[in-house]
Amino acid sequence: MNAPMVYLGRSRLHRSRANLIQTLNTVAGLRANGVGVRLVLPPWPASHDASETSRLLGISPPVEIESSSLLHPRYGFWPYVLWHRRGLRQSAPVYTRVPEIGAALGRFGIAYALEVHNVDELLTSTAGERVLQHCQAGLVRKLIPISGNGARLLQDAGVAGELLHVAHSGVRPEAYAHIPPFDPAQLDSPRIVHLGRLVADRGLHVFEAVSRLPGVSITIVGGECGLAGATNLPLVPCREVPDLYGQSDLTLIPYQPDIETVATMSPIKLFEALAAGRPIIASDLPTIREVLVHERDALLVPPRDLDAWVSAVERLRGDRALAARLAARTQELVGQYSWQARARGIADALGLSGE
């Protein structure tokens, strides 16, 4: 029998960023589906409690994590692979989201699966070149892009379709079960909450235009952005995110075409919006259209057209039946994008079955 899957990451446990959120939730989802997983990360400060990280992310039971000083970017990751190569060859299979780790694994003839978040970067890097060579050599069990558009770009680069499995980002729907349901009456004076950095390529100008509408209030969580009249709150732990969405009446997702990963992204914020059960207005971008259909699931608008964003907000304020229908539709969709459903798809793609 194969040893448990080994997940090798580069996330720093004391820095709660998207890559750590995705990694821990994916491992928790795999374990919930009966797949044995050993998660190994670079070391973290002794003062940091790994179990507390899971708690702050809302993950229960906490994800068990091993650390290794050999698994560190400054060493190129290969010392860990060299030292543990015998055990890694018995894994079923080794899993990573770091191309450099994939390149190191292939260097020692170890089969692996690679989750791909930035296809352009993969296709233009030395590590990515080695990954593509490993695909040809049969060392890559699966490439797992986080969007269908990413899969198409990889196929255009010569990757065989049977090597690809798309796994969008996810959310924990159960964490949002307690927040108040959408109330169309609140659209008289809608509250809009944005979590995370609000800069130009994430739609700062869209929020500026919408903020000028009468009765609209905007809260920015995660730092000052210079938006006049907005309420600014500090960054909060992930487990507090659902409560903030519960204080919102509309969700805006105004990613711009010049954001670095626009062609292949799968933003966690999109799936949080589904779980929150509020009407969504989002940028009409290919990767967003993979999840949302205009006027069925959300209102999709040209990213740079400020008048279109303002009109979409006003449309929902004036058509409460449409707003209620879009809010209800998010609840129908969100189950498809839970972290556990994502992990189940990955496990199936890799031929892993729960014990």
VOBA-1610 file (N, C-alpha, C; in pm, whole numbers, padded with zeros to 5 digits, always signed):
BEGIN
Met+00085-00120+00000Met+00000+00000+00000Met+00088+00124+00000Asn+00050+00224-00078Asn+00125+00348-00082Asn+00118+00421+00051Ala+00224+00496+00081Ala+00224+00583+00198Ala+00128+00698+00171Pro+00092+00774+00276Pro+00002+00888+00255Pro+00061+00988+00157Met-00028+01063+00092Met+00016+01174+00009Met+00101+01270+00092Val+00208+01318+00033Val+00289+01421+00097Val+00265+01552+00023Tyr+00222+01653+00097Tyr+00199+01786+00040Tyr+00317+01873+00085Leu+00397+01919-00012Leu+00512+02004+00016Leu+00478+02146-00023Gly+00486+02239+00071Gly+00453+02378+00043Gly+00564+02472+00082Arg+00546+02598+00045Arg+00641+02701+00084Arg+00574+02810+00168Ser+00447+02792+00202Ser+00374+02893+00279Ser+00440+02912+00415Arg+00447+03037+00460Arg+00498+03068+00593Arg+00380+03073+00689Leu+00386+02987+00788Leu+00271+02965+00875Leu+00231+03090+00952His+00326+03179+00975His+00297+03300+01052His+00252+03415+00964Arg+00229+03387+00834Arg+00182+03491+00743Arg+00054+03440+00676Ser-00059+03492+00719Ser-00188+03441+00669Ser-00221+03504+00534Arg-00169+03443+00430Arg-00192+03490+00294Arg-00273+03386+00218Ala-00312+03424+00095Ala-00400+03336+00017Ala-00340+03198-00002Asn-00207+03190-00026Asn-00149+03058-00050Asn-00158+02968+00073Leu-00144+03026+00193Leu-00159+02947+00315Leu-00304+02905+00335Ile-00398+02997+00309Ile-00540+02965+00323Ile-00579+02850+00230Gln-00533+02857+00105Gln-00564+02752+00009Gln-00500+02620+00049Thr-00375+02626+00092Thr-00304+02503+00128Thr-00370+02432+00245Leu-00395+02504+00355Leu-00452+02439+00473Leu-00594+02389+00448Asn-00674+02466+00374Asn-00810+02422+00346Asn-00812+02303+00250Thr-00718+02298+00157Thr-00712+02183+00066Thr-00672+02057+00141Val-00573+02070+00229Val-00531+01953+00309Val-00644+01908+00400Ala-00712+02003+00465Ala-00825+01967+00551Ala-00935+01900+00469Gly-00958+01949+00347Gly-01060+01889+00262Gly-01023+01748+00219Leu-00896+01726+00186Leu-00852+01591+00148Leu-00870+01495+00264Arg-00832+01538+00384Arg-00847+01451+00502Arg-00994+01423+00530Ala-01080+01524+00509Ala-01223+01503+00530Ala-01280+01402+00431Asn-01214+01388+00315Asn-01255+01291+00215Asn-01185+01157+00233Gly-01117+01139+00345Gly-01055+01010+00376Gly-00919+00988+00315Val-00856+01093+00263Val-00723+01080+00201Val-00617+01115+00306Gly-00525+01025+00329Gly-00416+01052+00421Gly-00318+01152+00361Val-00285+01256+00435Val-00196+01361+00384Val-00099+01402+00494Arg+00029+01410+00458Arg+00130+01473+00544Arg+00164+01608+00483Leu+00141+01714+00558Leu+00172+01849+00513Leu+00305+01892+00573Val+00399+01932+00485Val+00531+01977+00529Val+00553+02118+00477Leu+00589+02209+00568Leu+00613+02349+00535Leu+00749+02392+00589Pro+00801+02505+00541Pro+00923+02560+00602Pro+00899+02591+00749Pro+01003+02602+00828Pro+00985+02628+00973Pro+00923+02764+00999Trp+00861+02775+01115Trp+00799+02899+01157Trp+00854+02937+01294Pro+00835+03062+01337Pro+00888+03103+01468Pro+00835+03016+01580Ala+00922+02988+01679Ala+00884+02901+01790Ala+00765+02956+01868Ser+00747+03087+01862Ser+00635+03149+01935Ser+00501+03129+01867His+00503+03073+01745His+00380+03060+01668His+00320+02921+01686Asp+00191+02915+01715Asp+00119+02789+01739Asp+00049+02746+01611Ala+00089+02630+01558Ala+00031+02582+01433Ala-00119+02556+01447Ser-00162+02502+01560Ser-00305+02477+01581Ser-00384+02607+01583Glu-00323+02713+01639Glu-00390+02842+01643Glu-00412+02897+01503Thr-00320+02869+01411Thr-00337+02913+01272Thr-00463+02852+01213Ser-00484+02723+01234Ser-00606+02659+01185Ser-00729+02725+01247Arg-00723+02752+01377Arg-00838+02812+01445Arg-00870+02950+01385Leu-00768+03030+01362Leu-00789+03164+01307Leu-00845+03158+01165Leu-00815+03049+01094Leu-00870+03030+00960Leu-01007+02965+00963Gly-01053+02927+01081Gly-01184+02863+01092Gly-01183+02717+01057Ile-01067+02652+01059Ile-01055+02511+01020Ile-01057+02424+01145Ser-01150+02328+01148Ser-01161+02238+01261Ser-01198+02099+01209Pro-01126+01993+01256Pro-01015+01997+01350Pro-00892+02061+01287Pro-00796+02106+01369Pro-00678+02174+01314Pro-00596+02082+01226Val-00530+02143+01127Val-00445+02068+01035Val-00310+02042+01102Glu-00270+01916+01106Glu-00138+01883+01159Glu-00032+01917+01054Ile+00074+01982+01098Ile+00176+02032+01005Ile+00314+01994+01055Glu+00397+01943+00966Glu+00538+01918+00996Glu+00620+02034+00940Ser+00735+02057+01000Ser+00824+02160+00947Ser+00959+02099+00916Ser+01027+02160+00820Ser+01163+02116+00786Ser+01243+02236+00739Ser+01359+02255+00800Ser+01446+02365+00758Ser+01504+02341+00620Leu+01501+02214+00573Leu+01552+02185+00439Leu+01455+02231+00331Leu+01328+02247+00369Leu+01226+02288+00271Leu+01215+02440+00275His+01313+02506+00220His+01320+02651+00229His+01364+02707+00094Pro+01303+02817+00050Pro+01339+02873-00081Pro+01487+02904-00095Arg+01551+02944+00016Arg+01692+02984+00004Arg+01781+02868-00038Tyr+01735+02744-00017Tyr+01812+02627-00057Tyr+01762+02566-00188Gly+01662+02627-00248Gly+01609+02574-00372Gly+01524+02450-00356Phe+01489+02413-00232Phe+01400+02301-00199Phe+01462+02163-00221Trp+01561+02153-00308Trp+01611+02019-00344Trp+01677+01945-00228Pro+01740+02013-00128Pro+01796+01933-00017Pro+01692+01847+00054Tyr+01570+01902+00072Tyr+01465+01821+00135Tyr+01432+01700+00048Val+01420+01723-00082Val+01385+01614-00173Val+01495+01508-00173Leu+01619+01552-00176Leu+01731+01457-00175Leu+01732+01374-00047Trp+01715+01439+00067Trp+01723+01370+00195Trp+01608+01271+00214His+01490+01306+00160His+01370+01224+00182His+01327+01148+00057Arg+01414+01136-00040Arg+01373+01084-00171Arg+01314+00944-00163Arg+01367+00860-00074Arg+01316+00722-00067Arg+01170+00721-00022Gly+01139+00797+00084Gly+01000+00802+00131Gly+00908+00872+00032Leu+00959+00975-00035Leu+00877+01048-00131Leu+00839+00961-00250Arg+00925+00870-00288Arg+00893+00781-00400Arg+00778+00687-00364Gln+00753+00665-00236Gln+00645+00578-00193Gln+00514+00654-00172Ser+00518+00786-00182Ser+00399+00867-00160Ser+00299+00846-00273Ala+00175+00888-00247Ala+00068+00855-00342Ala-00016+00976-00383Pro+00033+01066-00466Pro+00172+01098-00498Pro+00215+01217-00414Val+00332+01274-00444Val+00372+01400-00382Val+00291+01511-00449Tyr+00247+01608-00368Tyr+00162+01717-00418Tyr+00225+01849-00378Thr+00224+01946-00467Thr+00275+02078-00436Thr+00208+02182-00524Arg+00218+02308-00483Arg+00172+02418-00566Arg+00290+02508-00602Val+00412+02457-00583Val+00534+02535-00606Val+00612+02474-00722Pro+00622+02542-00836Pro+00693+02484-00951Pro+00837+02444-00919Glu+00905+02523-00836Glu+01044+02491-00801Glu+01053+02359-00725Ile+00953+02332-00641Ile+00951+02202-00572Ile+00925+02091-00672Gly+00833+02114-00767Gly+00809+02016-00871Gly+00936+01987-00950Ala+01010+02092-00985Ala+01135+02074-01060Ala+01234+01990-00980Ala+01242+02015-00848Ala+01334+01938-00764Ala+01291+01792-00754Leu+01161+01768-00743Leu+01111+01630-00737Leu+01146+01553-00864Gly+01118+01616-00978Gly+01147+01551-01105Gly+01294+01524-01125Arg+01377+01611-01070Arg+01522+01595-01080Arg+01567+01462-01021Phe+01495+01414-00919Phe+01530+01288-00854Phe+01435+01176-00894Gly+01361+01196-01003Gly+01276+01090-01056Gly+01154+01059-00973Ile+01105+01158-00898Ile+00989+01138-00810Ile+00864+01195-00878Ala+00762+01114-00893Ala+00638+01159-00957Ala+00564+01255-00864Tyr+00494+01352-00924Tyr+00426+01453-00843Tyr+00307+01510-00917Ala+00222+01577-00841Ala+00112+01656-00896Ala+00139+01801-00860Leu+00116+01891-00955Leu+00145+02033-00935Leu+00020+02115-00955Glu-00018+02189-00851Glu-00129+02284-00860Glu-00073+02414-00918Val-00136+02463-01025Val-00080+02577-01100Val-00168+02700-01078His-00110+02804-01018His-00184+02927-00991His-00152+03037-01090Asn-00031+03041-01142Asn+00008+03144-01238Asn+00066+03076-01360Val-00017+03055-01460Val+00025+02980-01578Val+00132+03057-01656Asp+00115+03187-01671Asp+00215+03267-01744Asp+00352+03252-01680Glu+00357+03259-01548Glu+00484+03245-01477Glu+00542+03107-01498Leu+00458+03006-01494Leu+00505+02869-01514Leu+00567+02852-01653Leu+00501+02909-01753Leu+00545+02890-01891Leu+00669+02970-01926Thr+00707+03065-01844Thr+00822+03150-01876Thr+00938+03133-01778Ser+00927+03042-01683Ser+01031+03025-01582Ser+01114+02900-01610Thr+01233+02898-01554Thr+01319+02780-01567Thr+01255+02659-01501Ala+01197+02680-01383Ala+01130+02568-01315Ala+01015+02517-01399Gly+00938+02609-01459Gly+00826+02568-01542Gly+00870+02490-01664Glu+00982+02528-01721Glu+01035+02454-01835Glu+01065+02309-01796Arg+01120+02292-01675Arg+01148+02156-01628Arg+01019+02080-01600Val+00918+02148-01547Val+00790+02083-01523Val+00732+02030-01654Leu+00738+02111-01758Leu+00685+02066-01888Leu+00765+01947-01941Gln+00896+01946-01918Gln+00976+01830-01956Gln+00934+01707-01876His+00902+01728-01749His+00857+01616-01665His+00723+01562-01714Cys+00638+01649-01767Cys+00511+01602-01825Cys+00538+01505-01938Gln+00632+01540-02024Gln+00666+01453-02136Gln+00728+01322-02089Ala+00800+01329-01977Ala+00870+01210-01926Ala+00781+01122-01840Gly+00657+01164-01815Gly+00566+01084-01735Gly+00585+01098-01585Leu+00656+01202-01542Leu+00678+01222-01399Leu+00568+01306-01334Val+00488+01374-01415Val+00381+01457-01361Val+00251+01377-01366Arg+00194+01349-01248Arg+00068+01275-01243Arg-00047+01362-01291Lys-00049+01487-01245Lys-00151+01583-01289Lys-00095+01724-01276Leu-00132+01810-01370Leu-00122+01953-01352Leu-00261+02001-01315Ile-00270+02083-01211Ile-00401+02121-01157Ile-00414+02273-01160Pro-00451+02331-01275Pro-00474+02475-01280Pro-00599+02511-01202Ile-00606+02637-01155Ile-00719+02680-01073Ile-00829+02746-01157Ser-00815+02742-01289Ser-00921+02793-01376Ser-00920+02718-01507Gly-01036+02715-01573Gly-01044+02652-01703Gly-00960+02723-01806Asn-00952+02856-01795Asn-00870+02932-01889Asn-00723+02894-01872Gly-00682+02871-01748Gly-00545+02824-01724Gly-00520+02689-01789Ala-00619+02600-01783Ala-00605+02469-01848Ala-00589+02485-01998Arg-00666+02576-02058Arg-00656+02597-02202Arg-00518+02650-02241Leu-00463+02738-02162Leu-00330+02791-02190Leu-00224+02682-02180Leu-00240+02593-02083Leu-00146+02482-02070Leu-00157+02386-02188Gln-00278+02360-02234Gln-00294+02276-02352Gln-00232+02342-02475Asp-00249+02473-02487Asp-00186+02545-02598Asp-00034+02533-02593Ala+00020+02515-02472Ala+00165+02501-02456Ala+00212+02357-02477Gly+00117+02268-02507Gly+00154+02131-02539Gly+00126+02028-02432Val+00062+02068-02322Val+00029+01971-02218Val-00093+01890-02260Ala-00085+01761-02249Ala-00196+01674-02289Ala-00316+01695-02198Gly-00434+01695-02258Gly-00557+01721-02182Gly-00578+01624-02068Glu-00535+01498-02085Glu-00558+01399-01979Glu-00471+01424-01856Leu-00372+01511-01869Leu-00288+01545-01754Leu-00348+01657-01671Leu-00456+01718-01717Leu-00508+01839-01655Leu-00636+01812-01574His-00645+01877-01462His-00767+01879-01381His-00784+02020-01326Val-00900+02082-01350Val-00926+02217-01302Val-00983+02212-01160Ala-00923+02290-01070Ala-00971+02297-00932Ala-00977+02443-00891His-01096+02503-00905His-01112+02641-00862His-01085+02654-00713Ser-01060+02776-00669Ser-01049+02801-00525Ser-01183+02770-00458Gly-01187+02783-00326Gly-01309+02742-00257Gly-01342+02828-00136Val-01433+02777-00056Val-01481+02847+00061Val-01540+02742+00156Arg-01562+02780+00280Arg-01628+02692+00376Arg-01771+02742+00395Pro-01870+02693+00322Pro-02006+02746+00330Pro-02064+02741+00470Glu-02028+02637+00548Glu-02085+02623+00682Glu-02046+02739+00773Ala-01935+02807+00743Ala-01892+02920+00826Ala-01984+03040+00808Tyr-02066+03039+00705Tyr-02154+03153+00675Tyr-02300+03124+00711Ala-02325+03006+00766Ala-02463+02964+00790Ala-02534+03053+00892His-02458+03118+00980His-02521+03194+01089His-02548+03340+01054Ile-02498+03388+00940Ile-02514+03532+00913Ile-02658+03560+00867Pro-02707+03681+00888Pro-02846+03712+00851Pro-02867+03693+00701Pro-02985+03646+00662Pro-03014+03631+00520Pro-03026+03768+00453Phe-03014+03766+00321Phe-03026+03890+00245Phe-03165+03951+00263Asp-03166+04082+00286Asp-03291+04156+00305Asp-03300+04263+00196Pro-03385+04244+00093Pro-03394+04342-00016Pro-03426+04483+00032Ala-03495+04497+00144Ala-03530+04630+00193Ala-03407+04712+00227Gln-03297+04644+00258Gln-03174+04716+00293Gln-03113+04790+00174Leu-03161+04760+00053Leu-03105+04826-00064Leu-03145+04972-00075Asp-03236+05017+00012Asp-03264+05161+00018Asp-03135+05236+00052Ser-03058+05180+00145Ser-02930+05239+00185Ser-02827+05126+00195Pro-02782+05074+00082Pro-02701+04952+00084Pro-02563+04972+00146Arg-02523+04871+00223Arg-02389+04866+00280Arg-02305+04772+00193Ile-02184+04815+00162Ile-02092+04735+00081Ile-01963+04719+00159Val-01922+04595+00182Val-01799+04565+00255Val-01699+04504+00158His-01578+04560+00158His-01469+04503+00077His-01359+04455+00169Leu-01317+04330+00152Leu-01211+04273+00234Leu-01083+04260+00152Gly-00974+04310+00207Gly-00846+04301+00139Gly-00803+04434+00080Arg-00688+04432+00018Arg-00632+04554-00041Arg-00725+04609-00148Leu-00741+04740-00149Leu-00821+04805-00253Leu-00730+04904-00324Val-00680+04859-00440Val-00590+04939-00521Val-00646+04942-00663Ala-00573+05005-00753Ala-00626+05029-00888Ala-00666+04901-00960Asp-00579+04798-00959Asp-00612+04678-01036Asp-00716+04589-00968Arg-00757+04627-00848Arg-00866+04558-00779Arg-00993+04644-00773Gly-00993+04755-00849Gly-01117+04830-00869Gly-01139+04947-00775Leu-01033+05012-00730Leu-01049+05128-00643Leu-01138+05233-00707His-01120+05258-00836His-01200+05361-00905His-01347+05322-00911Val-01376+05192-00913Val-01516+05147-00913Val-01582+05183-00779Phe-01512+05155-00671Phe-01566+05190-00539Phe-01581+05341-00524Glu-01488+05416-00581Glu-01500+05563-00575Glu-01627+05610-00645Ala-01659+05551-00761Ala-01779+05590-00835Ala-01906+05549-00761Val-01908+05427-00709Val-02027+05377-00639Val-02049+05453-00508Ser-01940+05494-00443Ser-01952+05562-00313Ser-02023+05696-00326Arg-02030+05751-00446Arg-02097+05880-00465Arg-02248+05867-00479Leu-02298+05744-00488Leu-02442+05724-00496Leu-02507+05758-00361Pro-02623+05819-00361Pro-02687+05854-00234Pro-02724+05729-00154Gly-02696+05735-00025Gly-02735+05626+00064Gly-02640+05510+00072Val-02538+05506-00015Val-02444+05394-00016Val-02336+05416+00090Ser-02308+05313+00170Ser-02197+05319+00265Ser-02099+05207+00234Ile-01971+05237+00246Ile-01866+05141+00211Ile-01770+05124+00327Thr-01739+04998+00357Thr-01641+04964+00459Thr-01527+04887+00394Ile-01405+04931+00420Ile-01286+04866+00366Ile-01214+04798+00483Val-01196+04668+00471Val-01131+04590+00578Val-00993+04547+00530Gly-00891+04595+00600Gly-00756+04552+00564Gly-00662+04665+00532Gly-00696+04787+00571Gly-00601+04897+00551Gly-00664+05016+00483Glu-00600+05132+00503Glu-00645+05256+00441Glu-00629+05248+00290Cys-00724+05307+00217Cys-00712+05309+00071Cys-00733+05449+00016Gly-00763+05546+00102Gly-00782+05682+00055Gly-00918+05709-00003Leu-01014+05617+00015Leu-01148+05636-00039Leu-01227+05728+00054Ala-01262+05844+00003Ala-01330+05944+00085Ala-01464+05890+00135Gly-01490+05909+00263Gly-01618+05870+00321Gly-01629+05725+00360Ala-01530+05643+00325Ala-01536+05501+00360Ala-01494+05479+00505Thr-01550+05375+00565Thr-01505+05331+00697Thr-01392+05231+00678Asn-01280+05253+00745Asn-01165+05165+00733Asn-01147+05083+00859Leu-01137+04951+00844Leu-01115+04861+00956Leu-00985+04785+00934Pro-00917+04744+01041Pro-00794+04666+01025Pro-00823+04525+00975Leu-00718+04459+00927Leu-00729+04321+00883Leu-00781+04234+00998Val-00865+04138+00966Val-00923+04050+01068Val-00886+03906+01036Pro-00888+03816+01137Pro-00867+03674+01110Pro-00976+03619+01017Cys-00941+03518+00941Cys-01035+03462+00844Cys-01166+03416+00907Arg-01160+03368+01031Arg-01283+03319+01093Arg-01383+03431+01119Glu-01337+03558+01115Glu-01426+03672+01134Glu-01482+03727+01003Val-01435+03675+00891Val-01479+03725+00760Val-01629+03707+00737Pro-01688+03591+00770Pro-01832+03577+00746Pro-01916+03684+00815Asp-01881+03721+00938Asp-01958+03823+01008Asp-01953+03957+00936Leu-01839+03988+00875Leu-01829+04114+00801Leu-01916+04110+00676Tyr-01916+03996+00606Tyr-02006+03983+00492Tyr-02152+03994+00536Gly-02180+03949+00658Gly-02316+03958+00710Gly-02361+04101+00730Gln-02267+04195+00736Gln-02299+04337+00749Gln-02310+04407+00614Ser-02305+04329+00505Ser-02310+04385+00370Ser-02443+04350+00304Asp-02482+04434+00208Asp-02606+04410+00134Asp-02581+04381-00014Leu-02466+04421-00063Leu-02423+04394-00200Leu-02276+04355-00196Thr-02233+04276-00293Thr-02091+04245-00304Thr-02041+04289-00441Leu-01936+04369-00441Leu-01871+04412-00565Leu-01739+04337-00581Ile-01716+04283-00700Ile-01591+04213-00731Ile-01534+04276-00858Pro-01470+04392-00844Pro-01430+04469-00963Pro-01285+04449-01008Tyr-01240+04323-01018Tyr-01105+04299-01068Tyr-01089+04361-01207Gln-00969+04415-01232Gln-00943+04484-01357Gln-00858+04399-01452Pro-00868+04426-01583Pro-00794+04343-01680Pro-00643+04349-01666Asp-00589+04449-01594Asp-00444+04459-01581Asp-00390+04393-01455Ile-00476+04325-01379Ile-00425+04251-01265Ile-00337+04138-01316Glu-00229+04109-01246Glu-00123+04023-01299Glu-00173+03885-01343Thr-00261+03825-01265Thr-00304+03687-01293Thr-00444+03681-01355Val-00485+03787-01423Val-00623+03796-01472Val-00662+03678-01560Ala-00567+03625-01637Ala-00600+03520-01734Ala-00624+03384-01669Thr-00575+03364-01546Thr-00582+03230-01488Thr-00625+03229-01341Met-00671+03342-01288Met-00699+03350-01145Met-00829+03280-01106Ser-00838+03251-00977Ser-00961+03198-00917Ser-00968+03257-00776Pro-01011+03382-00764Pro-01000+03454-00636Pro-01090+03397-00528Ile-01034+03376-00410Ile-01112+03328-00296Ile-01229+03421-00268Lys-01208+03549-00289Lys-01313+03649-00263Lys-01441+03618-00341Leu-01429+03563-00459Leu-01546+03529-00539Leu-01631+03423-00468Phe-01567+03325-00408Phe-01641+03215-00345Phe-01691+03255-00206Glu-01619+03345-00141Glu-01671+03403-00018Glu-01801+03478-00047Ala-01804+03549-00160Ala-01925+03624-00197Ala-02042+03529-00219Leu-02018+03415-00281Leu-02125+03316-00299Leu-02176+03269-00163Ala-02084+03238-00073Ala-02124+03186+00058Ala-02203+03290+00137Ala-02174+03419+00115Ala-02241+03525+00191Ala-02386+03542+00151Gly-02423+03498+00032Gly-02564+03502-00008Gly-02617+03640-00041Arg-02529+03730-00084Arg-02571+03864-00126Arg-02566+03874-00278Pro-02645+03963-00339Pro-02633+03983-00483Pro-02492+04027-00519Ile-02440+03974-00627Ile-02302+04002-00669Ile-02302+04083-00798Ile-02217+04185-00800Ile-02185+04256-00924Ile-02035+04234-00945Ala-01998+04178-01060Ala-01859+04139-01081Ala-01811+04179-01219Ser-01680+04188-01232Ser-01619+04219-01361Ser-01646+04107-01462Asp-01677+04147-01583Asp-01701+04051-01691Asp-01566+04009-01750Leu-01503+03912-01685Leu-01373+03859-01725Leu-01387+03709-01749Pro-01305+03651-01837Pro-01319+03509-01869Pro-01317+03418-01746Thr-01227+03441-01651Thr-01220+03351-01536Thr-01338+03368-01442Ile-01398+03487-01439Ile-01520+03507-01360Ile-01638+03438-01427Arg-01642+03444-01560Arg-01752+03380-01635Arg-01750+03228-01623Glu-01639+03170-01581Glu-01637+03026-01557Glu-01727+02987-01441Val-01749+03082-01350Val-01828+03054-01229Val-01965+03120-01234Leu-01973+03242-01286Leu-02095+03321-01283Leu-02148+03347-01424Val-02277+03336-01440Val-02344+03369-01567Val-02422+03499-01545His-02405+03592-01639His-02471+03722-01629His-02623+03706-01621Glu-02681+03772-01522Glu-02825+03779-01497Glu-02885+03648-01448Arg-02806+03542-01444Arg-02853+03418-01380Arg-02796+03407-01238Asp-02664+03435-01227Asp-02597+03421-01099Asp-02553+03555-01040Ala-02537+03654-01125Ala-02483+03784-01084Ala-02503+03881-01200Leu-02470+04007-01176Leu-02461+04104-01284Leu-02314+04119-01319Leu-02279+04093-01444Leu-02142+04108-01491Leu-02133+04234-01576Val-02033+04316-01548Val-02021+04445-01617Val-01880+04464-01668Pro-01863+04546-01773Pro-01728+04575-01824Pro-01643+04634-01711Pro-01525+04578-01686Pro-01448+04617-01567Pro-01418+04767-01557Arg-01389+04831-01669Arg-01344+04970-01664Arg-01457+05071-01682Asp-01578+05025-01707Asp-01690+05114-01737Asp-01757+05157-01607Leu-01719+05272-01555Leu-01771+05316-01426Leu-01921+05339-01430Asp-01971+05390-01542Asp-02116+05411-01554Asp-02191+05279-01545Ala-02132+05174-01601Ala-02197+05042-01596Ala-02203+04989-01453Trp-02099+05012-01373Trp-02101+04970-01234Trp-02208+05044-01156Val-02214+05175-01175Val-02314+05255-01106Val-02454+05211-01148Ser-02473+05188-01278Ser-02605+05146-01328Ser-02645+05010-01271Ala-02546+04920-01255Ala-02577+04787-01201Ala-02624+04797-01056Val-02559+04883-00977Val-02603+04903-00839Val-02744+04961-00837Glu-02767+05061-00920Glu-02900+05124-00924Glu-03005+05027-00974Arg-02967+04939-01065Arg-03063+04841-01115Arg-03111+04749-01003Leu-03017+04702-00920Leu-03056+04614-00810Leu-03136+04688-00705Arg-03104+04815-00684Arg-03182+04892-00588Arg-03326+04911-00637Gly-03343+04919-00768Gly-03476+04941-00824Gly-03552+04814-00854Asp-03483+04701-00863Asp-03548+04574-00897Asp-03518+04475-00785Arg-03597+04482-00680Arg-03571+04398-00562Arg-03592+04250-00592Ala-03682+04220-00685Ala-03704+04079-00720Ala-03579+04020-00784Leu-03515+04097-00872Leu-03391+04051-00935Leu-03283+04033-00828Ala-03272+04130-00738Ala-03171+04121-00632Ala-03192+03996-00548Ala-03317+03969-00511Ala-03347+03852-00429Ala-03316+03722-00505Arg-03346+03723-00635Arg-03320+03602-00715Arg-03170+03576-00725Leu-03091+03680-00747Leu-02946+03662-00757Leu-02888+03616-00623Ala-02941+03672-00513Ala-02894+03630-00381Ala-02925+03482-00357Ala-03043+03439-00394Ala-03081+03299-00376Ala-02994+03207-00462Arg-02959+03254-00580Arg-02879+03173-00671Arg-02739+03145-00614Thr-02684+03240-00539Thr-02552+03216-00480Thr-02555+03094-00389Gln-02664+03075-00318Gln-02676+02962-00227Gln-02688+02830-00301Glu-02743+02834-00421Glu-02749+02713-00503Glu-02611+02675-00557Leu-02527+02775-00581Leu-02396+02751-00643Leu-02288+02712-00544Val-02295+02768-00423Val-02178+02765-00336Val-02134+02624-00299Gly-02227+02529-00291Gly-02190+02393-00255Gly-02092+02330-00353Gln-02097+02375-00478Gln-02004+02321-00579Gln-01862+02367-00554Tyr-01847+02474-00474Tyr-01716+02536-00459Tyr-01667+02534-00314Ser-01712+02436-00237Ser-01658+02421-00103Ser-01516+02364-00114Trp-01436+02390-00011Trp-01301+02332-00011Trp-01308+02180-00013Gln-01409+02124+00053Gln-01420+01978+00057Gln-01455+01922-00081Ala-01544+01992-00155Ala-01575+01948-00291Ala-01453+01961-00381Arg-01378+02069-00363Arg-01254+02087-00440Arg-01158+01972-00415Ala-01138+01939-00288Ala-01047+01831-00252Ala-01094+01697-00307Arg-01226+01676-00306Arg-01279+01550-00360Arg-01247+01538-00509Gly-01259+01647-00582Gly-01225+01645-00725Gly-01078+01615-00747Ile-00991+01674-00665Ile-00847+01648-00677Ile-00817+01502-00646Ala-00877+01450-00539Ala-00854+01310-00502Ala-00899+01216-00614Asp-01014+01245-00672Asp-01064+01161-00782Asp-00971+01169-00901Ala-00923+01289-00933Ala-00834+01305-01048Ala-00703+01229-01030Leu-00660+01216-00903Leu-00534+01146-00875Leu-00555+00998-00847Gly-00680+00954-00854Gly-00708+00812-00832Gly-00695+00769-00688Leu-00718+00864-00597Leu-00709+00834-00454Leu-00848+00811-00398Ser-00866+00709-00321Ser-00994+00684-00257Ser-00977+00687-00107Gly-01077+00737-00037Gly-01071+00741+00109Gly-01070+00604+00169Glu-01005+00598+00283Glu-01002+00468+00354Glu-01141+00441+00414
//
